[in-house]
Amino acid sequence: MQPRPGLKGNKVFSIIKVKFLIRWALLLNSFFTTMPSAKPNKDGRR
């Protein structure tokens, strides 16, 4: 008696989606934090 594959697939898919969203959020966060700081610090070394 296996559980419905749709339920398990949805659970795995949601976990993957959450991981993907977290990874993209971290990437965008680091990208936006390094981009503005690169302009004012052009004269000063980072």
mmCIF entry with sequence, helices, sheets and N, C-alpha, C, O atoms, coordinates in Angstrom:
data_MODEL
# 
_entry.id   MODEL 
# 
_entity.id                         1 
_entity.type                       polymer 
_entity.pdbx_number_of_molecules   1 
# 
_entity_poly.entity_id                      1 
_entity_poly.type                           'polypeptide(L)' 
_entity_poly.nstd_linkage                   no 
_entity_poly.nstd_monomer                   no 
_entity_poly.pdbx_seq_one_letter_code       MQPRPGLKGNKVFSIIKVKFLIRWALLLNSFFTTMPSAKPNKDGRR 
_entity_poly.pdbx_seq_one_letter_code_can   MQPRPGLKGNKVFSIIKVKFLIRWALLLNSFFTTMPSAKPNKDGRR 
_entity_poly.pdbx_strand_id                 A 
# 
loop_
_entity_poly_seq.entity_id 
_entity_poly_seq.num 
_entity_poly_seq.mon_id 
_entity_poly_seq.hetero 
1 1  MET n 
1 2  GLN n 
1 3  PRO n 
1 4  ARG n 
1 5  PRO n 
1 6  GLY n 
1 7  LEU n 
1 8  LYS n 
1 9  GLY n 
1 10 ASN n 
1 11 LYS n 
1 12 VAL n 
1 13 PHE n 
1 14 SER n 
1 15 ILE n 
1 16 ILE n 
1 17 LYS n 
1 18 VAL n 
1 19 LYS n 
1 20 PHE n 
1 21 LEU n 
1 22 ILE n 
1 23 ARG n 
1 24 TRP n 
1 25 ALA n 
1 26 LEU n 
1 27 LEU n 
1 28 LEU n 
1 29 ASN n 
1 30 SER n 
1 31 PHE n 
1 32 PHE n 
1 33 THR n 
1 34 THR n 
1 35 MET n 
1 36 PRO n 
1 37 SER n 
1 38 ALA n 
1 39 LYS n 
1 40 PRO n 
1 41 ASN n 
1 42 LYS n 
1 43 ASP n 
1 44 GLY n 
1 45 ARG n 
1 46 ARG n 
# 
_struct_asym.id          A 
_struct_asym.entity_id   1 
# 
loop_
_struct_conf.conf_type_id 
_struct_conf.id 
_struct_conf.pdbx_PDB_helix_id 
_struct_conf.beg_label_comp_id 
_struct_conf.beg_label_asym_id 
_struct_conf.beg_label_seq_id 
_struct_conf.pdbx_beg_PDB_ins_code 
_struct_conf.end_label_comp_id 
_struct_conf.end_label_asym_id 
_struct_conf.end_label_seq_id 
_struct_conf.pdbx_end_PDB_ins_code 
_struct_conf.beg_auth_comp_id 
_struct_conf.beg_auth_asym_id 
_struct_conf.beg_auth_seq_id 
_struct_conf.end_auth_comp_id 
_struct_conf.end_auth_asym_id 
_struct_conf.end_auth_seq_id 
_struct_conf.pdbx_PDB_helix_class 
_struct_conf.details 
_struct_conf.pdbx_PDB_helix_length 
HELX_P HELX_P1 AA1 PRO A 5  ? ALA A 38 ? PRO A 5  ALA A 38 1 ? 34 
HELX_P HELX_P2 AA2 PRO A 40 ? LYS A 42 ? PRO A 40 LYS A 42 5 ? 3  
# 
_struct_conf_type.id          HELX_P 
_struct_conf_type.criteria    ? 
_struct_conf_type.reference   ? 
# 
loop_
_atom_site.group_PDB 
_atom_site.id 
_atom_site.type_symbol 
_atom_site.label_atom_id 
_atom_site.label_alt_id 
_atom_site.label_comp_id 
_atom_site.label_asym_id 
_atom_site.label_entity_id 
_atom_site.label_seq_id 
_atom_site.pdbx_PDB_ins_code 
_atom_site.Cartn_x 
_atom_site.Cartn_y 
_atom_site.Cartn_z 
_atom_site.occupancy 
_atom_site.B_iso_or_equiv 
_atom_site.pdbx_formal_charge 
_atom_site.auth_seq_id 
_atom_site.auth_comp_id 
_atom_site.auth_asym_id 
_atom_site.auth_atom_id 
_atom_site.pdbx_PDB_model_num 
ATOM 1   N N  . MET A 1 1  ? 0.854  -1.197 0.000  1.00 0.00 ? 1  MET A N  1 
ATOM 2   C CA . MET A 1 1  ? 0.000  0.000  0.000  1.00 0.00 ? 1  MET A CA 1 
ATOM 3   C C  . MET A 1 1  ? 0.891  1.249  0.000  1.00 0.00 ? 1  MET A C  1 
ATOM 4   O O  . MET A 1 1  ? 1.293  1.740  1.055  1.00 0.00 ? 1  MET A O  1 
ATOM 5   N N  . GLN A 1 2  ? 1.180  1.735  -1.164 1.00 0.00 ? 2  GLN A N  1 
ATOM 6   C CA . GLN A 1 2  ? 2.029  2.924  -1.255 1.00 0.00 ? 2  GLN A CA 1 
ATOM 7   C C  . GLN A 1 2  ? 1.160  4.173  -1.184 1.00 0.00 ? 2  GLN A C  1 
ATOM 8   O O  . GLN A 1 2  ? 0.013  4.154  -1.630 1.00 0.00 ? 2  GLN A O  1 
ATOM 9   N N  . PRO A 1 3  ? 1.685  5.245  -0.637 1.00 0.00 ? 3  PRO A N  1 
ATOM 10  C CA . PRO A 1 3  ? 0.932  6.510  -0.659 1.00 0.00 ? 3  PRO A CA 1 
ATOM 11  C C  . PRO A 1 3  ? 0.805  7.008  -2.088 1.00 0.00 ? 3  PRO A C  1 
ATOM 12  O O  . PRO A 1 3  ? 1.555  6.589  -2.970 1.00 0.00 ? 3  PRO A O  1 
ATOM 13  N N  . ARG A 1 4  ? -0.128 7.886  -2.308 1.00 0.00 ? 4  ARG A N  1 
ATOM 14  C CA . ARG A 1 4  ? -0.336 8.396  -3.662 1.00 0.00 ? 4  ARG A CA 1 
ATOM 15  C C  . ARG A 1 4  ? 0.938  9.087  -4.171 1.00 0.00 ? 4  ARG A C  1 
ATOM 16  O O  . ARG A 1 4  ? 1.509  9.921  -3.469 1.00 0.00 ? 4  ARG A O  1 
ATOM 17  N N  . PRO A 1 5  ? 1.380  8.749  -5.376 1.00 0.00 ? 5  PRO A N  1 
ATOM 18  C CA . PRO A 1 5  ? 2.612  9.358  -5.894 1.00 0.00 ? 5  PRO A CA 1 
ATOM 19  C C  . PRO A 1 5  ? 2.482  10.869 -6.070 1.00 0.00 ? 5  PRO A C  1 
ATOM 20  O O  . PRO A 1 5  ? 3.470  11.600 -6.008 1.00 0.00 ? 5  PRO A O  1 
ATOM 21  N N  . GLY A 1 6  ? 1.245  11.326 -6.292 1.00 0.00 ? 6  GLY A N  1 
ATOM 22  C CA . GLY A 1 6  ? 1.055  12.762 -6.468 1.00 0.00 ? 6  GLY A CA 1 
ATOM 23  C C  . GLY A 1 6  ? 1.408  13.530 -5.210 1.00 0.00 ? 6  GLY A C  1 
ATOM 24  O O  . GLY A 1 6  ? 1.999  14.608 -5.278 1.00 0.00 ? 6  GLY A O  1 
ATOM 25  N N  . LEU A 1 7  ? 1.041  12.971 -4.048 1.00 0.00 ? 7  LEU A N  1 
ATOM 26  C CA . LEU A 1 7  ? 1.305  13.665 -2.791 1.00 0.00 ? 7  LEU A CA 1 
ATOM 27  C C  . LEU A 1 7  ? 2.803  13.737 -2.547 1.00 0.00 ? 7  LEU A C  1 
ATOM 28  O O  . LEU A 1 7  ? 3.342  14.793 -2.214 1.00 0.00 ? 7  LEU A O  1 
ATOM 29  N N  . LYS A 1 8  ? 3.473  12.592 -2.716 1.00 0.00 ? 8  LYS A N  1 
ATOM 30  C CA . LYS A 1 8  ? 4.915  12.568 -2.469 1.00 0.00 ? 8  LYS A CA 1 
ATOM 31  C C  . LYS A 1 8  ? 5.641  13.462 -3.466 1.00 0.00 ? 8  LYS A C  1 
ATOM 32  O O  . LYS A 1 8  ? 6.559  14.198 -3.106 1.00 0.00 ? 8  LYS A O  1 
ATOM 33  N N  . GLY A 1 9  ? 5.215  13.387 -4.725 1.00 0.00 ? 9  GLY A N  1 
ATOM 34  C CA . GLY A 1 9  ? 5.855  14.222 -5.743 1.00 0.00 ? 9  GLY A CA 1 
ATOM 35  C C  . GLY A 1 9  ? 5.675  15.700 -5.431 1.00 0.00 ? 9  GLY A C  1 
ATOM 36  O O  . GLY A 1 9  ? 6.602  16.493 -5.598 1.00 0.00 ? 9  GLY A O  1 
ATOM 37  N N  . ASN A 1 10 ? 4.470  16.072 -4.974 1.00 0.00 ? 10 ASN A N  1 
ATOM 38  C CA . ASN A 1 10 ? 4.230  17.472 -4.640 1.00 0.00 ? 10 ASN A CA 1 
ATOM 39  C C  . ASN A 1 10 ? 5.113  17.904 -3.482 1.00 0.00 ? 10 ASN A C  1 
ATOM 40  O O  . ASN A 1 10 ? 5.629  19.022 -3.465 1.00 0.00 ? 10 ASN A O  1 
ATOM 41  N N  . LYS A 1 11 ? 5.286  16.996 -2.500 1.00 0.00 ? 11 LYS A N  1 
ATOM 42  C CA . LYS A 1 11 ? 6.110  17.345 -1.345 1.00 0.00 ? 11 LYS A CA 1 
ATOM 43  C C  . LYS A 1 11 ? 7.551  17.578 -1.782 1.00 0.00 ? 11 LYS A C  1 
ATOM 44  O O  . LYS A 1 11 ? 8.175  18.569 -1.404 1.00 0.00 ? 11 LYS A O  1 
ATOM 45  N N  . VAL A 1 12 ? 8.069  16.649 -2.585 1.00 0.00 ? 12 VAL A N  1 
ATOM 46  C CA . VAL A 1 12 ? 9.453  16.790 -3.059 1.00 0.00 ? 12 VAL A CA 1 
ATOM 47  C C  . VAL A 1 12 ? 9.587  18.040 -3.916 1.00 0.00 ? 12 VAL A C  1 
ATOM 48  O O  . VAL A 1 12 ? 10.563 18.781 -3.801 1.00 0.00 ? 12 VAL A O  1 
ATOM 49  N N  . PHE A 1 13 ? 8.604  18.268 -4.774 1.00 0.00 ? 13 PHE A N  1 
ATOM 50  C CA . PHE A 1 13 ? 8.669  19.431 -5.656 1.00 0.00 ? 13 PHE A CA 1 
ATOM 51  C C  . PHE A 1 13 ? 8.645  20.722 -4.846 1.00 0.00 ? 13 PHE A C  1 
ATOM 52  O O  . PHE A 1 13 ? 9.358  21.673 -5.167 1.00 0.00 ? 13 PHE A O  1 
ATOM 53  N N  . SER A 1 14 ? 7.819  20.758 -3.789 1.00 0.00 ? 14 SER A N  1 
ATOM 54  C CA . SER A 1 14 ? 7.748  21.965 -2.963 1.00 0.00 ? 14 SER A CA 1 
ATOM 55  C C  . SER A 1 14 ? 9.069  22.184 -2.246 1.00 0.00 ? 14 SER A C  1 
ATOM 56  O O  . SER A 1 14 ? 9.524  23.320 -2.115 1.00 0.00 ? 14 SER A O  1 
ATOM 57  N N  . ILE A 1 15 ? 9.695  21.096 -1.778 1.00 0.00 ? 15 ILE A N  1 
ATOM 58  C CA . ILE A 1 15 ? 10.985 21.238 -1.091 1.00 0.00 ? 15 ILE A CA 1 
ATOM 59  C C  . ILE A 1 15 ? 12.030 21.772 -2.065 1.00 0.00 ? 15 ILE A C  1 
ATOM 60  O O  . ILE A 1 15 ? 12.811 22.661 -1.726 1.00 0.00 ? 15 ILE A O  1 
ATOM 61  N N  . ILE A 1 16 ? 12.038 21.222 -3.276 1.00 0.00 ? 16 ILE A N  1 
ATOM 62  C CA . ILE A 1 16 ? 13.006 21.687 -4.282 1.00 0.00 ? 16 ILE A CA 1 
ATOM 63  C C  . ILE A 1 16 ? 12.747 23.151 -4.625 1.00 0.00 ? 16 ILE A C  1 
ATOM 64  O O  . ILE A 1 16 ? 13.677 23.941 -4.787 1.00 0.00 ? 16 ILE A O  1 
ATOM 65  N N  . LYS A 1 17 ? 11.450 23.499 -4.733 1.00 0.00 ? 17 LYS A N  1 
ATOM 66  C CA . LYS A 1 17 ? 11.114 24.879 -5.072 1.00 0.00 ? 17 LYS A CA 1 
ATOM 67  C C  . LYS A 1 17 ? 11.571 25.831 -3.971 1.00 0.00 ? 17 LYS A C  1 
ATOM 68  O O  . LYS A 1 17 ? 12.094 26.910 -4.254 1.00 0.00 ? 17 LYS A O  1 
ATOM 69  N N  . VAL A 1 18 ? 11.373 25.429 -2.715 1.00 0.00 ? 18 VAL A N  1 
ATOM 70  C CA . VAL A 1 18 ? 11.790 26.278 -1.592 1.00 0.00 ? 18 VAL A CA 1 
ATOM 71  C C  . VAL A 1 18 ? 13.304 26.444 -1.604 1.00 0.00 ? 18 VAL A C  1 
ATOM 72  O O  . VAL A 1 18 ? 13.818 27.545 -1.408 1.00 0.00 ? 18 VAL A O  1 
ATOM 73  N N  . LYS A 1 19 ? 14.021 25.334 -1.838 1.00 0.00 ? 19 LYS A N  1 
ATOM 74  C CA . LYS A 1 19 ? 15.488 25.430 -1.886 1.00 0.00 ? 19 LYS A CA 1 
ATOM 75  C C  . LYS A 1 19 ? 15.922 26.343 -3.022 1.00 0.00 ? 19 LYS A C  1 
ATOM 76  O O  . LYS A 1 19 ? 16.844 27.144 -2.867 1.00 0.00 ? 19 LYS A O  1 
ATOM 77  N N  . PHE A 1 20 ? 15.254 26.220 -4.166 1.00 0.00 ? 20 PHE A N  1 
ATOM 78  C CA . PHE A 1 20 ? 15.592 27.053 -5.315 1.00 0.00 ? 20 PHE A CA 1 
ATOM 79  C C  . PHE A 1 20 ? 15.348 28.526 -5.003 1.00 0.00 ? 20 PHE A C  1 
ATOM 80  O O  . PHE A 1 20 ? 16.168 29.385 -5.327 1.00 0.00 ? 20 PHE A O  1 
ATOM 81  N N  . LEU A 1 21 ? 14.191 28.811 -4.360 1.00 0.00 ? 21 LEU A N  1 
ATOM 82  C CA . LEU A 1 21 ? 13.869 30.199 -4.033 1.00 0.00 ? 21 LEU A CA 1 
ATOM 83  C C  . LEU A 1 21 ? 14.887 30.767 -3.058 1.00 0.00 ? 21 LEU A C  1 
ATOM 84  O O  . LEU A 1 21 ? 15.324 31.909 -3.203 1.00 0.00 ? 21 LEU A O  1 
ATOM 85  N N  . ILE A 1 22 ? 15.268 29.963 -2.056 1.00 0.00 ? 22 ILE A N  1 
ATOM 86  C CA . ILE A 1 22 ? 16.238 30.445 -1.066 1.00 0.00 ? 22 ILE A CA 1 
ATOM 87  C C  . ILE A 1 22 ? 17.568 30.720 -1.752 1.00 0.00 ? 22 ILE A C  1 
ATOM 88  O O  . ILE A 1 22 ? 18.218 31.730 -1.482 1.00 0.00 ? 22 ILE A O  1 
ATOM 89  N N  . ARG A 1 23 ? 17.972 29.809 -2.648 1.00 0.00 ? 23 ARG A N  1 
ATOM 90  C CA . ARG A 1 23 ? 19.258 29.998 -3.336 1.00 0.00 ? 23 ARG A CA 1 
ATOM 91  C C  . ARG A 1 23 ? 19.228 31.251 -4.197 1.00 0.00 ? 23 ARG A C  1 
ATOM 92  O O  . ARG A 1 23 ? 20.188 32.021 -4.210 1.00 0.00 ? 23 ARG A O  1 
ATOM 93  N N  . TRP A 1 24 ? 18.120 31.459 -4.922 1.00 0.00 ? 24 TRP A N  1 
ATOM 94  C CA . TRP A 1 24 ? 18.018 32.646 -5.770 1.00 0.00 ? 24 TRP A CA 1 
ATOM 95  C C  . TRP A 1 24 ? 17.985 33.913 -4.929 1.00 0.00 ? 24 TRP A C  1 
ATOM 96  O O  . TRP A 1 24 ? 18.573 34.930 -5.301 1.00 0.00 ? 24 TRP A O  1 
ATOM 97  N N  . ALA A 1 25 ? 17.282 33.847 -3.774 1.00 0.00 ? 25 ALA A N  1 
ATOM 98  C CA . ALA A 1 25 ? 17.222 35.023 -2.903 1.00 0.00 ? 25 ALA A CA 1 
ATOM 99  C C  . ALA A 1 25 ? 18.617 35.372 -2.397 1.00 0.00 ? 25 ALA A C  1 
ATOM 100 O O  . ALA A 1 25 ? 18.990 36.545 -2.351 1.00 0.00 ? 25 ALA A O  1 
ATOM 101 N N  . LEU A 1 26 ? 19.388 34.354 -2.017 1.00 0.00 ? 26 LEU A N  1 
ATOM 102 C CA . LEU A 1 26 ? 20.744 34.613 -1.532 1.00 0.00 ? 26 LEU A CA 1 
ATOM 103 C C  . LEU A 1 26 ? 21.607 35.175 -2.656 1.00 0.00 ? 26 LEU A C  1 
ATOM 104 O O  . LEU A 1 26 ? 22.395 36.096 -2.440 1.00 0.00 ? 26 LEU A O  1 
ATOM 105 N N  . LEU A 1 27 ? 21.457 34.619 -3.857 1.00 0.00 ? 27 LEU A N  1 
ATOM 106 C CA . LEU A 1 27 ? 22.253 35.105 -4.985 1.00 0.00 ? 27 LEU A CA 1 
ATOM 107 C C  . LEU A 1 27 ? 21.913 36.564 -5.293 1.00 0.00 ? 27 LEU A C  1 
ATOM 108 O O  . LEU A 1 27 ? 22.806 37.391 -5.474 1.00 0.00 ? 27 LEU A O  1 
ATOM 109 N N  . LEU A 1 28 ? 20.619 36.872 -5.351 1.00 0.00 ? 28 LEU A N  1 
ATOM 110 C CA . LEU A 1 28 ? 20.211 38.244 -5.651 1.00 0.00 ? 28 LEU A CA 1 
ATOM 111 C C  . LEU A 1 28 ? 20.637 39.183 -4.528 1.00 0.00 ? 28 LEU A C  1 
ATOM 112 O O  . LEU A 1 28 ? 21.050 40.313 -4.786 1.00 0.00 ? 28 LEU A O  1 
ATOM 113 N N  . ASN A 1 29 ? 20.539 38.718 -3.279 1.00 0.00 ? 29 ASN A N  1 
ATOM 114 C CA . ASN A 1 29 ? 20.924 39.557 -2.149 1.00 0.00 ? 29 ASN A CA 1 
ATOM 115 C C  . ASN A 1 29 ? 22.404 39.902 -2.235 1.00 0.00 ? 29 ASN A C  1 
ATOM 116 O O  . ASN A 1 29 ? 22.781 41.066 -2.105 1.00 0.00 ? 29 ASN A O  1 
ATOM 117 N N  . SER A 1 30 ? 23.246 38.887 -2.453 1.00 0.00 ? 30 SER A N  1 
ATOM 118 C CA . SER A 1 30 ? 24.685 39.148 -2.535 1.00 0.00 ? 30 SER A CA 1 
ATOM 119 C C  . SER A 1 30 ? 24.993 40.016 -3.753 1.00 0.00 ? 30 SER A C  1 
ATOM 120 O O  . SER A 1 30 ? 25.866 40.882 -3.695 1.00 0.00 ? 30 SER A O  1 
ATOM 121 N N  . PHE A 1 31 ? 24.282 39.787 -4.847 1.00 0.00 ? 31 PHE A N  1 
ATOM 122 C CA . PHE A 1 31 ? 24.517 40.566 -6.065 1.00 0.00 ? 31 PHE A CA 1 
ATOM 123 C C  . PHE A 1 31 ? 24.177 42.034 -5.836 1.00 0.00 ? 31 PHE A C  1 
ATOM 124 O O  . PHE A 1 31 ? 24.943 42.919 -6.217 1.00 0.00 ? 31 PHE A O  1 
ATOM 125 N N  . PHE A 1 32 ? 23.026 42.296 -5.212 1.00 0.00 ? 32 PHE A N  1 
ATOM 126 C CA . PHE A 1 32 ? 22.608 43.683 -5.009 1.00 0.00 ? 32 PHE A CA 1 
ATOM 127 C C  . PHE A 1 32 ? 23.420 44.358 -3.917 1.00 0.00 ? 32 PHE A C  1 
ATOM 128 O O  . PHE A 1 32 ? 23.525 45.584 -3.899 1.00 0.00 ? 32 PHE A O  1 
ATOM 129 N N  . THR A 1 33 ? 24.002 43.577 -2.998 1.00 0.00 ? 33 THR A N  1 
ATOM 130 C CA . THR A 1 33 ? 24.804 44.203 -1.945 1.00 0.00 ? 33 THR A CA 1 
ATOM 131 C C  . THR A 1 33 ? 26.199 44.527 -2.469 1.00 0.00 ? 33 THR A C  1 
ATOM 132 O O  . THR A 1 33 ? 26.830 45.474 -1.999 1.00 0.00 ? 33 THR A O  1 
ATOM 133 N N  . THR A 1 34 ? 26.687 43.751 -3.439 1.00 0.00 ? 34 THR A N  1 
ATOM 134 C CA . THR A 1 34 ? 28.027 44.014 -3.969 1.00 0.00 ? 34 THR A CA 1 
ATOM 135 C C  . THR A 1 34 ? 27.982 45.038 -5.098 1.00 0.00 ? 34 THR A C  1 
ATOM 136 O O  . THR A 1 34 ? 28.963 45.746 -5.323 1.00 0.00 ? 34 THR A O  1 
ATOM 137 N N  . MET A 1 35 ? 26.864 45.129 -5.809 1.00 0.00 ? 35 MET A N  1 
ATOM 138 C CA . MET A 1 35 ? 26.789 46.058 -6.931 1.00 0.00 ? 35 MET A CA 1 
ATOM 139 C C  . MET A 1 35 ? 26.855 47.525 -6.490 1.00 0.00 ? 35 MET A C  1 
ATOM 140 O O  . MET A 1 35 ? 27.700 48.258 -7.005 1.00 0.00 ? 35 MET A O  1 
ATOM 141 N N  . PRO A 1 36 ? 26.007 47.990 -5.562 1.00 0.00 ? 36 PRO A N  1 
ATOM 142 C CA . PRO A 1 36 ? 26.054 49.408 -5.189 1.00 0.00 ? 36 PRO A CA 1 
ATOM 143 C C  . PRO A 1 36 ? 27.354 49.764 -4.470 1.00 0.00 ? 36 PRO A C  1 
ATOM 144 O O  . PRO A 1 36 ? 27.851 50.882 -4.606 1.00 0.00 ? 36 PRO A O  1 
ATOM 145 N N  . SER A 1 37 ? 27.910 48.816 -3.702 1.00 0.00 ? 37 SER A N  1 
ATOM 146 C CA . SER A 1 37 ? 29.125 49.119 -2.948 1.00 0.00 ? 37 SER A CA 1 
ATOM 147 C C  . SER A 1 37 ? 30.333 49.176 -3.873 1.00 0.00 ? 37 SER A C  1 
ATOM 148 O O  . SER A 1 37 ? 31.383 49.685 -3.481 1.00 0.00 ? 37 SER A O  1 
ATOM 149 N N  . ALA A 1 38 ? 30.203 48.664 -5.092 1.00 0.00 ? 38 ALA A N  1 
ATOM 150 C CA . ALA A 1 38 ? 31.330 48.679 -6.023 1.00 0.00 ? 38 ALA A CA 1 
ATOM 151 C C  . ALA A 1 38 ? 31.482 50.067 -6.648 1.00 0.00 ? 38 ALA A C  1 
ATOM 152 O O  . ALA A 1 38 ? 32.586 50.457 -7.028 1.00 0.00 ? 38 ALA A O  1 
ATOM 153 N N  . LYS A 1 39 ? 30.385 50.809 -6.755 1.00 0.00 ? 39 LYS A N  1 
ATOM 154 C CA . LYS A 1 39 ? 30.466 52.132 -7.377 1.00 0.00 ? 39 LYS A CA 1 
ATOM 155 C C  . LYS A 1 39 ? 31.147 53.157 -6.458 1.00 0.00 ? 39 LYS A C  1 
ATOM 156 O O  . LYS A 1 39 ? 32.105 53.800 -6.888 1.00 0.00 ? 39 LYS A O  1 
ATOM 157 N N  . PRO A 1 40 ? 30.691 53.334 -5.213 1.00 0.00 ? 40 PRO A N  1 
ATOM 158 C CA . PRO A 1 40 ? 31.317 54.354 -4.358 1.00 0.00 ? 40 PRO A CA 1 
ATOM 159 C C  . PRO A 1 40 ? 32.744 53.975 -3.977 1.00 0.00 ? 40 PRO A C  1 
ATOM 160 O O  . PRO A 1 40 ? 33.569 54.851 -3.718 1.00 0.00 ? 40 PRO A O  1 
ATOM 161 N N  . ASN A 1 41 ? 33.043 52.673 -3.942 1.00 0.00 ? 41 ASN A N  1 
ATOM 162 C CA . ASN A 1 41 ? 34.369 52.229 -3.520 1.00 0.00 ? 41 ASN A CA 1 
ATOM 163 C C  . ASN A 1 41 ? 35.306 52.072 -4.713 1.00 0.00 ? 41 ASN A C  1 
ATOM 164 O O  . ASN A 1 41 ? 36.279 51.320 -4.650 1.00 0.00 ? 41 ASN A O  1 
ATOM 165 N N  . LYS A 1 42 ? 35.015 52.775 -5.788 1.00 0.00 ? 42 LYS A N  1 
ATOM 166 C CA . LYS A 1 42 ? 35.889 52.665 -6.958 1.00 0.00 ? 42 LYS A CA 1 
ATOM 167 C C  . LYS A 1 42 ? 37.229 53.344 -6.650 1.00 0.00 ? 42 LYS A C  1 
ATOM 168 O O  . LYS A 1 42 ? 38.289 52.849 -7.035 1.00 0.00 ? 42 LYS A O  1 
ATOM 169 N N  . ASP A 1 43 ? 37.167 54.483 -5.950 1.00 0.00 ? 43 ASP A N  1 
ATOM 170 C CA . ASP A 1 43 ? 38.408 55.185 -5.613 1.00 0.00 ? 43 ASP A CA 1 
ATOM 171 C C  . ASP A 1 43 ? 39.106 54.499 -4.438 1.00 0.00 ? 43 ASP A C  1 
ATOM 172 O O  . ASP A 1 43 ? 40.335 54.454 -4.382 1.00 0.00 ? 43 ASP A O  1 
ATOM 173 N N  . GLY A 1 44 ? 38.317 53.966 -3.497 1.00 0.00 ? 44 GLY A N  1 
ATOM 174 C CA . GLY A 1 44 ? 38.907 53.295 -2.337 1.00 0.00 ? 44 GLY A CA 1 
ATOM 175 C C  . GLY A 1 44 ? 38.965 51.800 -2.544 1.00 0.00 ? 44 GLY A C  1 
ATOM 176 O O  . GLY A 1 44 ? 38.022 51.201 -3.060 1.00 0.00 ? 44 GLY A O  1 
ATOM 177 N N  . ARG A 1 45 ? 40.071 51.197 -2.143 1.00 0.00 ? 45 ARG A N  1 
ATOM 178 C CA . ARG A 1 45 ? 40.187 49.745 -2.327 1.00 0.00 ? 45 ARG A CA 1 
ATOM 179 C C  . ARG A 1 45 ? 39.270 49.014 -1.367 1.00 0.00 ? 45 ARG A C  1 
ATOM 180 O O  . ARG A 1 45 ? 39.065 49.451 -0.235 1.00 0.00 ? 45 ARG A O  1 
ATOM 181 N N  . ARG A 1 46 ? 38.715 47.887 -1.830 1.00 0.00 ? 46 ARG A N  1 
ATOM 182 C CA . ARG A 1 46 ? 37.783 47.117 -0.992 1.00 0.00 ? 46 ARG A CA 1 
ATOM 183 C C  . ARG A 1 46 ? 38.537 45.994 -0.348 1.00 0.00 ? 46 ARG A C  1 
ATOM 184 O O  . ARG A 1 46 ? 37.956 45.211 0.403  1.00 0.00 ? 46 ARG A O  1 
# 
